[in-house]
Amino acid sequence: MNLKHIVLVLLLLVSVSAKAQDNNIEKTEPKVGLVLSGGGAKGLAHIGVLKVIDSLGVKIDYIAGTSMGAVIGSLYASGYSGNQLDSIFKSVDFDNILNDNLPRKAKTLHERNNAERYAIKLPFNEFKINLPSALSKGHNTYNLLSQLMLPLCETKDFKALPIPFFCIATDVEKGTPVVLEKGDLPLSVLASSALPSVFKPVFINNKMLIDGGVVNNYPIDELKAKGMDVIIGVDVQDGLMNRDELTSGLDVLLQINNYRTVNDMKLKVGKTDIYIKPAIKDYTVMSFDEGRSIINSGVMASNNVIKALNGLPKLKEENRRIKINPLDSLAIKNVKIEGLTKYTRSYVTGKLKFKSNQKMSYTEFVSGLNNLEATNNFDAFDYNLQETESKGVYNFTARLKESKINTYLKLGVHFDDLYKSAALINLTKKRLLFNNDVASFDFILGDNVRYNFDYLIDKGFYWSVGLKSRYNQFKKDVSADLLLDGGPFLSSGINKINVKLKDFTNQFYLQTLFRRDFALALGAEHKHLDITSETLTDEVTEEDFDFERSNLFSVFGNLKYDTYDNKYFPEKGVFFNSDIHWYLLGTSIFQEFKSFAIAQAEAGYAFSVSNSLSFNVQAQSGFRIGDSSFNTLNFGLGGYGNNLINNFIPFLGYDFVALGGNSFIKSKFTVDLELLKKQHLTIEGNWANVEDNLFETGKWLSLPTYSGYALGYALDTFLGPVQAKYSYTPELGESIWYFSIGFWF
């Protein structure tokens, strides 16, 4: 062998030896696991940690999470970067997430009327009142997770995610931890984060699951068992409070729950190679409105151990993860419904309104899901999307659990200047006679006892059948001109008369929806009116004087279109409501009945110029057709409020029923500045012409005779709006305060 051959052999041996050493290095490179604990809003600190990990290019080989740690960890494992998660959670409305608030447009007009009257809703079956099992079913959370994870909907083994992942839930029945690493990723994460009393339990593989933090809030042992050599641990759990911090019963309950987690962490901290503990003591599990500060605390805590993080293996350029983005559109090919017994497939698909193979925005897709959820007929509703052979086209499978509870007790309170104080007790029963009917009875106690009964056989876009019955009463000083015109006390010199009005109205109607926001109703009505006064007395009996005691029979039509996003503080949308009543028959104690009709319409348009500033422009008009002698159903303008009966129209600057006539035209302009969340400063102006036969005289085209302006403050609470308005009218040079508390009913 010559020298040339010897050199070649030596070079080959060196090369093989170098490759063997490289391979040996790759094999011995430590595997890095990341464990993220639960902690509610404090878990947003995980995002700050991930932002630092990304900036260093650290290679994470496995992620384990519980509760909020499962939410953040699953999204990071799916391919979202720390910066992306920062942007995503910055835009999330956590009030909607935690309370399962649905857009108003998701409800039918009948469902909205129910939702906008009551402060508290309690299950009421077999004459027993139950507390709700949770604030939320997790519908909005599940929708958000499903959208973010849709690009990976085919991945059923979480080890196959860009970063392998698992999360921990708790089996409620056994009190044992459940490792979730296969199946539906959004549903698994929802189960892991189903905080008791906030979210309802989630059912997976016939197991009833809740928040994993109940039994294992820091799954480091399970992560080590996956073969991880180095563990980065982010701990956002509560520590124990001292006696000065234990100020409430809830604090004590949290302290008791924390005994186990604190003791567990004494052992688990020692098993954590790089332990990160953000400074989140000043925050609570519900401090989502302080998310920016919490995320920054994660960044700062990571910077304290940045040298240790920087010493970990780095992602090589060829192994860099491809970042994903939420899908903004999709199409549904086939719809499969599971779990129906009482409701039909057509009922569900009619609510979803998915058109086969038609591309729609993800917002439209969620809108269909919300329509079904808003019926409140299902205790559980989760779904699965499987991509077909066509990209962006999915098969949709809905898994429904029909609600066994069909009776509810609902409560509300209210005060205003007309009806005074009132407490509302409502009993609502679904499926009373048919699967798609609902009966509702309001009993209103207070200064003016009232009731409302409503029954509807809801057939959606077909003709629905309804019955309504209402008894309403109030006392009020009204202008003598409204009641004495042509009457026996015309020359009495009385300016104000204390009037007690009683109204008993019954309706039968048919209603159809052209779309969720657009309804047409046709029906027949009986109305009994009784108007008396203590100011004046009957000369013969010396009893309260009767201004009216009559029975009226009419047919009516009503056309309503409503896309306002909020009934009381609309920021966008259009409102239109028109009504005509043709009174065909009647009896009255004072006069011979002659047929007449009353028509009125109201329109509004709300729009916003910023997140806090919105405007609402409204117009309203009404007139009488035919006989004008029966003036107790004339229009009465004045006061402030919603849901006023008959033809009473709110008009700022004047007291209730201060202005009257058989025709009117009114306009109103409102500026709404949301100073802080759910706190509204309003500036309002309204203008009107009111008199008999206004449209025949042509005066409706003239400048307004009456005007009023108001400055108001409102706080939007779970009881309904709490409002105070200071109003002024230039015509009289007088001011009036209006106060109201709670939803109007």
Sequence and secondary structure as in RCSB ss.txt:
>XXXX:A:sequence
MNLKHIVLVLLLLVSVSAKAQDNNIEKTEPKVGLVLSGGGAKGLAHIGVLKVIDSLGVKIDYIAGTSMGAVIGSL
YASGYSGNQLDSIFKSVDFDNILNDNLPRKAKTLHERNNAERYAIKLPFNEFKINLPSALSKGHNTYNLLSQLML
PLCETKDFKALPIPFFCIATDVEKGTPVVLEKGDLPLSVLASSALPSVFKPVFINNKMLIDGGVVNNYPIDELKA
KGMDVIIGVDVQDGLMNRDELTSGLDVLLQINNYRTVNDMKLKVGKTDIYIKPAIKDYTVMSFDEGRSIINSGVM
ASNNVIKALNGLPKLKEENRRIKINPLDSLAIKNVKIEGLTKYTRSYVTGKLKFKSNQKMSYTEFVSGLNNLEAT
NNFDAFDYNLQETESKGVYNFTARLKESKINTYLKLGVHFDDLYKSAALINLTKKRLLFNNDVASFDFILGDNVR
YNFDYLIDKGFYWSVGLKSRYNQFKKDVSADLLLDGGPFLSSGINKINVKLKDFTNQFYLQTLFRRDFALALGAE
HKHLDITSETLTDEVTEEDFDFERSNLFSVFGNLKYDTYDNKYFPEKGVFFNSDIHWYLLGTSIFQEFKSFAIAQ
AEAGYAFSVSNSLSFNVQAQSGFRIGDSSFNTLNFGLGGYGNNLINNFIPFLGYDFVALGGNSFIKSKFTVDLEL
LKKQHLTIEGNWANVEDNLFETGKWLSLPTYSGYALGYALDTFLGPVQAKYSYTPELGESIWYFSIGFWF
>XXXX:A:secstr
  HHHHHHHHHHHHHHHHHHHHHHHHHHS  EEEEE   GGGGGHHHHHHHHHHHHTB   EEEEETHHHHHHHH
HHHT  HHHHHHHHHS  HHHHHHT   GGGS HHHHHHHTT SEEEEEETTEE   SEEE SHHHHHHHHHHHG
GGTT  BGGGSSS EEEEEEETTTTEEEEE BS HHHHHHHHT  TEEE  EEETTEEEEEGGGT SS HHHHHT
TT SEEEEE        TTT  SHHHHHHHHHHHHHHHHHHHHHHH SEEE    TT  TT GGGHHHHHHHHHH
HHHTTHHHHHTS B  GGG         EEEEEEEEEES SSS HHHHHHHH   TT  EEHHHHHHHHHHHHTT
  EEEEEEEEEE SSTTEEEEEEEEEE S  EEEEEEEEEETTTEEEEEEEEEEESSSSTTEEEEEEEEEESS E
EEEEEEE  TTS EEEEEEEEEEEEEEEEHHHHHTTSTTTTS   EEEEEEEEEEEEEEEEEEEETTEEEEEEEE
EEEEEEEEEEEE TTT SEEEEEEEEEEEEEEEEEEE  S SSS SSEEEEEEEEEEEEEEEESSS    EEEEE
EEEEEEEESSSSEEEEEEEEEEEEEE    GGGSEEE B  SS  TTEE BTTS TT EEESEEEEEEEEEEEEE
ETTEEEEEEEEEEEEETTHHHHTGGGS  SEEEEEEEEEEEETTEEEEEEEEEETTTTEEEEEEEES   
